[in-house]
Amino acid sequence: MEIVMLGDSLVAYFDRRQALPHVSVINRGIEGETVSGLLERIPDEVADSAMPDCVMIMAGTNNLVMDDYFFLPDYEKIVKKLKEEWPDIPVVVTSLLPIRLPWLAPDAVRRLNDLLLGLAERTRSDFLDVHDAFCRGESAGKALFLSDGVHLTAAGYAAWLGVMKGYLFPAV
């Protein structure tokens, strides 16, 4: 199985070899990546990759860091371009995480995730909800974020990986 992961530093720092040792993960995360930046590089990403079995997108966090909440039109263009190039593989829209920024309204991420879910439904893509797993983990006292409130601890990556494995390898 081969997975292409597209996104920002959350993807870039994902230790694919340790997390999914029997899966070929092409990590295309870039620190500081925004949704519009990802949109610009989609043609190169498609050209540089053989047809994978799955494409996972984790993007939008840096948009929120920059107080930009209007990135969904570009996100939808990304999904549509991927589906045009690879019509027979799943494109997975990953929810935003419950990051903590002083200017972010408490329900902003949840509202954006509702919009991302709608985007996934409109484009006939899959939606991977990691947000709820993070909320459950935090309420259980796990430290899933580093002190910046955005980047992940090892426990945070383990929580994300648990949801990802449930999607990739559903129980029979």
N, C-alpha and C positions, 0 to 999 in steps of 0.2 A: 504494500500500500504506500502511495506517495501523496503527501499533503503539502500544499503551498500555503504558508502563513504570511499574510500581508498586514502591515500596520506600523505602529510607532515603537517606542522604546520598550513598552510592555512586551511586545513580540520579540524585539531584538534581544532582550535579556532572558528570554525563555530558553532554558537548557534542554534543547530537543533531544540530544543524545541520551541523557540520563532519564528524561521523562518518558519518552516513547522509543525504547531501544530497538524494537522490531518494526518500526515504521520509518520510512524515509520522509523526513520533514525538511522542506526547503524553507528556511527562515529568511524572510524578506522584510524584516522589521528594520526601521530606520529611526534613530533618535530624533525627536523633534518633528516627526512627520505629522502633517495635517491631512485632512480629507482631500483638500484640493491638491496637495502635493502628491498624494497617492494616485489621484485621478490622472495627473500628468504623467506618471510613470507606468501606468497600466499597459500601454502598448509595448514597452520594453520588457515588462514582467512576463507578458504573454509570449513574446518572441524568445525570451531566455529560458523558458520552461517547456519541457515536453508535456503532453497532456497529463495532468495529475489525476488522482482519484477523487480529490476534494480540494477546495480552496476555502480557507478560513480568513475572515477579515476582522481585525480588531483595530478600529480607528475612531477618532473623534475626541480622545482624551486631550490632546494638545489644543484642539479647538476650544474646549472648555477652559483650559488653562489660560487661553488668550481671550476669554469672555466672548467667544463666537458660538452662538447657538443656532446658526443658520446654515449648517453644513449638510443637511439631508439631501438637497437636490444633487450635490456633487456625489454624495454617497450612493444615491440611486443610479447615477451615471456609471459609477464604478461597477456596481452589481450587473447592470445591463450589458456593459462592455465585456465583462467576464463571461456572462451567459451567452453572448453572441459568439465569442471565440471558442468557448468550451460548452456547448449546449447540453451535453450528456453527462456532465459531472455536477455534483452538488456544490453550490456556493453558499457558504455559511456566514451569516451576519451575526457577529458576536455582540452581546449587549455591552453597554458601558458599565464600568465598575462603580460602586458607591464611593467615589473619590471625595476628599474633603478639601474644599477651597473656601476661604472666608467669604467670597462674593457669590458663591453658588447657593441658590435657594435649596432648602432641604429636599424638595420634591423634584428638582430640575432633572436629575439623572433619571429618575423613574419615568417622568413625562417623556424625555427623549427616548428612553428605551421602548415606551409604548409606540412612539413614532417609528423607531427602527423595526419593531415587530410588524407594524403595518406595511413598512417598506418591503420587508421579507415576504409578507403575504402577497403583496401586489406583484412582486417580481418572481414569485414562485421559488423563493429561496428558503433555506432553512434558517432558523433563529436559534442561537445557542444562548440561553439565559444563564450567565455566570453571576449576574447581579444578586439574585436571590441566595445563591450558595455563599456569597461573600457576606450578605446580611446575616445569614444563619451562623456562619463561622464567627463573625464579630460578636453577635449576641451571646455566643458560647464562650467568649473571652479570648478568642484567638487573635493574635496580632498579625493581620494579613497585609498591612501597609507599612511602609517605612515612615519615618517621621515627617516626610514631605506630604503625606496623605495621598500620594498618587502612585508611586512605584511600589512594587510588591516585595514582601519578605518571602522566604522559602515556603512558609505556610500558605501564603497567598498564591504562589505558583502551584502548590499542591492542591489547593481548592479549585483553581481553574482547570488543572489537569484532570481532577476527578470528574468534573462536568464534561470535559472534552472526551475522556475515555467512555463515559456513559453514552455519548453521541456516536463515537466511532465504533464502539463494540457493545451494542445494546444486548442486554441479557436475553437469552433465548427463551 
